[in-house]
Each structure stands twice: as structure tokens, then as C-alpha cells.
Amino acid sequence: MAERPPVYLTPKGLQGIKDELKHLTEVKRQELSEYMGAALADGDLRESAAYDEARLLQSANEARIADLEELLHRAVII
């Protein structure tokens, strides 16, 4: 796999990305974990729209976290 090009960021832009990543990992993960726990407590998962939604939201959150981490890995401050 070819190395991806650098991402040029200002210090302010870098801080914004770090802030979003912190929120997603420390706050949003916990909220989604609680939401999934509540959906699991509802019972039958085969017909649980709340559980399906929780899984989709958790998946989207984890994908965004991975994107931000990868972006930070490639970041070059200008």
C-alpha cells in the first residue's frame, strides 16, 4: 500500500481535530455504549430497531475516530 500524502494543518486546525477526537473517544463512545446497553436490555435483538441504530451509530463513530487518527498521523503543521 502506498504511503498517503501529508495533510497540512495550522496549529488551530490541528487543535480542532484533537478536540473532536477527544470528544469522540471520551464522551461519544460512552454515550453510545450506554445507548447500546439500553437497547440490549430491551430484549429480542432480531427485531430491535434501537439496537440496529446503536450499532450503526457506534460503527460510524469508530470510523470517524479511525479517520481522525490517520489524519493526525499524516499531519504536518504549517
C-alpha positions in Angstrom: 0.0 0.0 0.0 1.4 3.4 -1.0 2.0 5.9 1.7 -0.6 8.6 1.8 0.4 12.2 1.3 0.8 14.6 4.2 -2.1 16.7 5.5 -1.1 20.3 6.1 -2.7 21.9 9.1 -2.5 25.1 11.0 -2.0 24.8 14.8 -5.6 25.8 15.2 -6.8 23.2 12.7 -4.7 20.6 14.5 -6.2 21.5 17.8 -9.7 21.3 16.4 -9.0 17.7 15.2 -7.5 16.7 18.5 -10.6 18.2 20.3 -13.0 16.3 18.1 -11.0 13.1 18.6 -11.0 13.5 22.3 -14.8 14.1 22.3 -15.5 11.1 20.2 -13.3 8.8 22.3 -14.1 10.0 25.7 -17.7 11.3 25.5 -19.4 9.8 22.4 -18.1 6.3 23.0 -19.5 6.3 26.5 -22.9 7.7 25.3 -23.1 5.0 22.6 -22.1 2.3 25.0 -24.9 3.3 27.3 -27.3 3.5 24.4 -26.3 0.1 23.2 -26.7 -1.3 26.7 -30.2 0.1 26.9 -31.1 -1.4 23.5 -29.7 -4.8 24.6 -31.8 -4.6 27.8 -34.9 -4.3 25.6 -34.8 -8.0 24.8 -35.2 -9.6 21.3 -32.4 -8.2 19.2 -33.8 -9.7 15.9 -36.5 -7.0 15.9 -34.8 -4.2 17.8 -34.6 -1.0 15.7 -32.9 0.7 18.7 -30.1 -1.9 18.7 -29.6 -1.7 15.0 -29.4 2.1 15.2 -27.0 1.9 18.2 -24.7 -0.5 16.1 -24.8 1.9 13.1 -24.0 4.9 15.3 -21.2 3.1 17.0 -19.8 1.9 13.7 -19.9 5.5 12.3 -18.2 6.8 15.4 -15.4 4.3 15.3 -14.9 5.0 11.6 -14.6 8.7 12.3 -12.1 8.0 15.1 -10.0 5.9 12.7 -10.1 8.7 10.1 -9.0 11.4 12.6 -6.2 9.2 14.0 -5.0 8.5 10.5 -5.2 12.2 9.6 -3.2 13.1 12.7 -0.6 10.6 11.8 -0.1 12.3 8.4 -0.4 15.9 9.8 2.3 18.5 9.0 1.9 21.8 10.9 2.3 24.9 8.7 
